[in-house]
Amino acid sequence: MVNSKANLLLILLTITQAPSKSHSSSNRIIGGQVAEDGLAPYQISLQTLPGSHLCGGAILNSEWIVTAAHCVAGWPPHILQIAVGSNQYKEPLTVYYLDRIHLHCNYDNPKYHNDIAVLHVNSSIQWNENVQPIALPQTMLNTSDALLFTGWGLISLWDPNPERLQKLNMFQVLKKECAEMLQEFDDVAVDVGHVCAYVKRDHGACHGDNGGPLVHQHTLVGIHAWSYPCADGFPDIFVNVWYYREWLRQAMRGNFRCKSLLFLSLFKICLGIEPNIELVIDAFKMAPPTAPP
């Protein structure tokens, strides 16, 4: 951004998109390629009812979608829809409507953490070769293999969303190296709840790709959370799906609480602070034993 006009245009473009992290700065997979039909049958386009693309996401089963929490924070479910079954989000095979949105109960606490949400559709998703769920990981990601990232972000800042799904092969950046690459940004901390991925400068993700799936060997390993200036030589940051796998399983069973609620209540008891005993009992019943805080 070299002048005030460019700054103003960037602001106007940003506020027309879904609620999003301020670090993200355009709507594209940069340096990607057009995806083959059927490459990512789990991919969804999260849209407003008129069909405007907001974010990506992935199908977990016939009722539930996972995406980034910031994509849906503040949105009533009845004004959103998901498009499936096509690499062209404007020409979906089927559209499903939402009846529930559940953000992680510690979303953005601490800042830029727990950026994950599940969406419930009001009718069962029907399977075919272009509409399929994706599996959750069984082990923590630690690989030098290519990771497949897909989305409908802008091809350039000045263009509309591409009509066809884009793909990009990325590579995991380990936490220590990722933190070093981001050290100039004071408000960023990556931890076990994040996966960092990178290719090279001028290749990466931004707005519109948010919430989109990062996949390794047909397993969902990441959900795009945020990026620093689009493909500007910094890693893209994804929600670590392995870390949140138990929260996802519990959420899809109807339990949306985090065990930190129970721990906080018990901690207060140890300090002699009287908590709401009904809340403690409820948390004990509902909290999954291994859910992340």
SEPAKOL-580350 format. One record per atom (N, C-alpha, C): x, y, z. Coordinates in steps of 0.05 Angstrom, whole numbers, plus 5000, padded with zeros to 4 digits. Layout:
<nodes>
XYZ
...
</nodes>
This chain:
<nodes>
501749765000
500050005000
501850255000
501550404980
503450624976
502250904980
499550914981
498351174985
495651144998
494451375005
491951365020
489651255003
489751284977
487651174960
487750864961
490150764960
490350474961
489450364988
490050515010
489150435036
486150435038
484850645027
481950665028
480650435012
481750374989
480650154973
480849884987
483149845000
483549595015
481449575037
480949795051
478949785073
476149725062
475449855039
472849805027
472449515019
474649405007
474449124999
474148945023
475649005045
475548835068
472848825082
471549055085
469049055100
466748945084
467048885059
464948745044
465148445046
467148345060
467448065063
466347975090
466647715096
465747605122
467347725145
466247725169
467847805192
470347645193
472647785196
475247645192
477447765209
479647625212
481947725225
483147965210
484048165225
485148395211
487748335197
489048105204
491648045191
491247955162
488947845155
488447745128
487947985110
488847975085
488648215070
487748185041
486847955032
485547935007
484147675005
482947604982
481147384981
482047174961
484347054966
485346884945
487146664955
487346444940
489746274941
491646384920
493746504929
495646624910
497646414901
498146414875
500046224864
498945944860
496345914863
495145654861
494345584832
493045364829
492145264803
489145194805
487845174782
485145084782
485044794790
483244734809
482944454819
481444284799
482144034798
480643844781
477943784793
475943734777
473343664787
473543414805
472243424828
472243204846
474743174863
476643364861
479143354877
478543374906
476643544914
476143594942
473043574947
471943334947
469043304950
467943394978
469743434996
469043525023
468843825025
469843965005
469944265005
467144385003
466644585019
464144735017
464745035014
462845175003
462945465002
460845565022
461645715042
459845845061
458946105048
456346135046
455246365031
452946505046
452546755038
450046885045
447846775028
445346825035
443046705020
443046784990
443947024984
444047094955
446146934940
447946784954
449946624941
452746754940
453146964956
455847084956
457746914974
460046854964
461946694978
463146845001
463246725025
464446845049
467046705056
466846435060
469146285070
468945995060
471045845065
471045565059
470245405084
470345135081
469744955103
469944675093
469344485111
469544205103
467244045115
466343845101
464143675110
465243455128
464143435153
465043235172
463242985171
460643035168
458742805165
456242915152
454142765152
451742845138
450243085151
451143175175
449743395188
451543625195
454243585196
456043785207
458143875188
458744135189
460844265174
462744395194
465344395187
467244535204
468444775188
468844995201
469945235189
471445395211
472545625204
473745795223
471545955238
471945985264
469846125280
469446415271
471646555262
471346835255
469646865229
469346645214
467646655190
464746685197
463946585220
461046585226
460346735251
462346845265
461846995289
460047245282
457847265296
456047485291
453947435270
454147205256
452147155234
449946975245
447347045242
445146865248
445146635228
444646395237
444746165218
442746185195
440446305200
438346305180
438946475156
441146635156
441746795132
444246685118
445146435126
447446315113
446646045100
448245965081
447845715068
450545595060
450545335054
453045215044
452445095017
454345124999
454245024972
456144794969
455244564958
456944324957
456744204929
458644024923
458543854900
459443964873
460744204874
461644324849
464144484855
465944494835
468344674837
467644964831
465145004822
464145274817
462145354838
462845524856
461145584879
458545724870
458545844846
456145974836
454245774823
455245534818
453545324806
453745064822
452845074847
453144834865
451244614856
452044364862
450244144858
447944154877
448444224902
446344254922
447044474941
444944604951
445244804972
443744704997
445144735020
443944655046
443844905064
441844915081
441445145098
442045075127
442945275142
443845225170
441645275190
441645125211
439745175233
441245225260
443845165260
445445215284
448345275277
449445455293
452345525291
453445505319
455645365322
456945335349
459845405347
460645625359
463445705361
464745565385
467345515383
468845425406
468345615429
467845515453
467145685476
469445865485
471845815476
474045995482
475146125457
473446165438
474246295413
475446565419
477846615407
479246865409
480146925437
480346725454
481246755482
483146525488
485846575487
487146825481
486846905452
487747145446
487447255419
488447075397
486847045376
487546875353
487646575359
486546495381
486546205388
483646095387
483445835385
480845695385
478945795364
480045845340
478545955318
477245735302
475345605314
474045375302
471045365309
469445285290
466545275294
465345045278
463044945287
461544745272
458844855264
457944785241
455444875230
453644635225
451144655233
449244435230
447244505208
446944315189
445044365167
442244255175
440144365163
437444285171
436344045156
437943935139
437243685125
439743525119
439543265118
441943095115
443243135087
445843155088
447443185063
447342915048
446742925023
446642685006
449342634992
450342384994
452942324983
452942254954
455042324940
455542234913
458542264908
459542224885
462442234880
463642504884
461942714883
462942984887
462243114914
460842954931
460143044958
460742824977
462942864993
463742655012
464842785037
464642645060
465842755084
468842705085
470242845102
473042795105
473642705134
475642535137
476242415163
477842605180
477542575207
479142725226
481842575230
483942715237
486542585240
486642425266
488342215265
488742045289
491342105303
493142235289
495742305301
496442595294
498142705310
499042985305
500642995279
500143215264
501543245239
504543295243
506143135229
509043175229
510043045204
510143205183
510743085157
512143285139
513743185120
514943345099
513343315073
511243155074
509543125050
508043375043
507243395018
505643625010
502843605023
501743835030
499143865041
497344015021
494943915016
493244024996
491444235009
491544484999
489844695008
488044794985
485544824990
483644904968
481845134978
480945294958
479245524965
478545694941
476645874946
475746054925
476546344930
478946384940
479846664944
480346814918
480547074921
481147244897
483847164885
483947164859
486447104845
488247354847
487147584849
488647824855
486848014871
488048204884
486548384902
484348534886
484848584861
483048754845
480948594830
480948334831
479148174815
476948044833
474747964821
472747814836
473647534842
472147404860
472947124866
473046954841
474946774839
475046604815
472646424815
471646364791
469246194789
469845904796
472345824792
473045544797
474845514822
474545294836
476145234859
479145234853
480745354870
483645354867
484945164886
487245064879
488744884897
491644974899
492944904921
495744974926
496944754944
499144644935
500744464952
502444624971
502144584997
503744725017
505344525034
507044625051
508744455068
508744555097
508644355115
508644425143
511144575151
510744775168
513044915181
512844855210
514844745222
514744675250
514544925268
513444885292
512745115309
515045305314
517345205320
519645375327
520345555303
520545425280
521245585255
519045775248
516545695252
514245865246
514346115264
514846065290
514946295309
517146485301
519446375292
521646545284
520946715260
519446595241
518746735217
516746955223
515246925245
513147125252
514047305275
516547295283
517347435307
517147735306
517047855282
516748145280
513948235287
512048055289
509348125296
508748065325
508548275341
508448255370
505948115380
503748135365
501148025376
500547745367
502647595358
502147325347
503647125365
502246915372
503446685386
502246425374
503946255363
503046005353
503745785373
501845595376
502345385396
501145125385
500644925402
499844665394
497044675380
495544885384
492944915371
493145015343
495545065333
495945165306
497644975289
497244995263
499044865243
499945095224
502545115220
503645305201
504245165175
503645295153
504245185126
505245415108
507045335090
508345535073
509445405048
509645565027
510945475002
513245664996
512645904988
514546114983
513046374979
514546584977
513346844973
511646844947
509346974948
507446994926
505846734923
505846564943
504146324943
502946304971
500246304973
499046294999
496146364999
495046405023
492146435027
491546715039
489046805034
488047045046
484947025050
483647255054
480747255057
479347085036
477146975043
475646815024
476546525024
479246485030
480246225035
480046155064
479346345081
479046295110
477046075115
477645905134
475845675140
476245445122
477945475101
478345265082
480145035092
479844795080
481244565090
484044525080
485744445098
488444355093
488544055097
489343895077
488943605078
491543455073
491843245088
494143065084
493142775083
493642645061
492842365057
489942325064
488242485052
485342465055
484342505083
485942645099
485242715127
485343015131
483343125145
483243415150
485243475172
487343625166
489343695187
489243985195
488044155179
487944435185
485544585174
484744805187
482644985178
483945265177
483945385154
485345645152
484245855171
485945965187
485146155207
485946445200
488546485194
489346755187
492046755173
492646975160
495147015146
496047305150
498647345150
499647625149
499647705119
500347945113
499848045086
500147825064
498047815048
497647595029
500247495016
500947245022
503147115008
505647285007
506147415030
508347615031
510847505043
511147245043
513547115053
513247015082
510846995092
510346895119
508546645118
508846465137
507146225137
504146305140
502446135129
499546155135
498945985159
497146085176
496545955201
493845815200
493745565207
491445395207
490745295235
488145255240
487345115264
488344825263
489544725284
490544455285
488144265291
487144135271
484743975274
485243735293
487643635293
488343415312
487843495340
488743735347
488543845374
485643875382
483843945363
481043995369
479243755363
480443525356
478843305347
476743215367
477443205394
475543125414
473343335417
474143585416
472043795417
470043765394
471143705370
469343665347
467543425351
468643205361
466942975365
464743035386
465543165408
463543225428
461443425418
462343625402
460543825392
458443695373
459343505357
457443375339
455543185354
456043135380
454242985397
452443165413
452843425410
451243625424
452443745449
454943675455
456443785478
458244005468
457544255474
459144485464
460844615485
460944495509
462544615531
465444545528
467144705541
470044645543
470644555571
472544375574
473144275601
474344495618
475344715606
476544925622
474445045641
471845025634
469745125652
469744965678
470144705676
470244535699
472744595715
475044625702
477544675716
477444945730
476245145718
476045405730
474345385755
472145245754
470345215777
471745065800
473144855794
474644705814
476844865826
478145025809
480345195819
479145405839
476745505833
475545695852
474945555879
474045305877
473445155902
476045135919
478245065906
480745045920
481645305933
480945525921
481645785932
479645885953
477545725957
475545795977
473445995966
473446025939
471446195927
469046035920
466746105929
464345945924
463345975895
463445765879
462445785852
459445715851
458345735827
455645645823
455645335822
454645205843
454944915845
453444775822
451144885813
449744765791
451444765766
452944985762
454645015739
456944805740
458044765764
460144565768
459144285761
456844215771
455643955766
455143915736
454044125724
453444115695
456044085679
458044235686
460644215672
461843945675
461643825699
462743565704
461443355686
458843385683
457343195666
457943225637
458343475628
458543535600
461343545589
463343605606
466043645596
467343395586
468243385561
469743145552
472343125566
473242885573
475642845589
478242945575
478242945549
480743025535
480343265516
478243415519
477743645502
479843855508
480844005487
482744215492
481444445506
482944605522
481844835535
481145055515
</nodes>
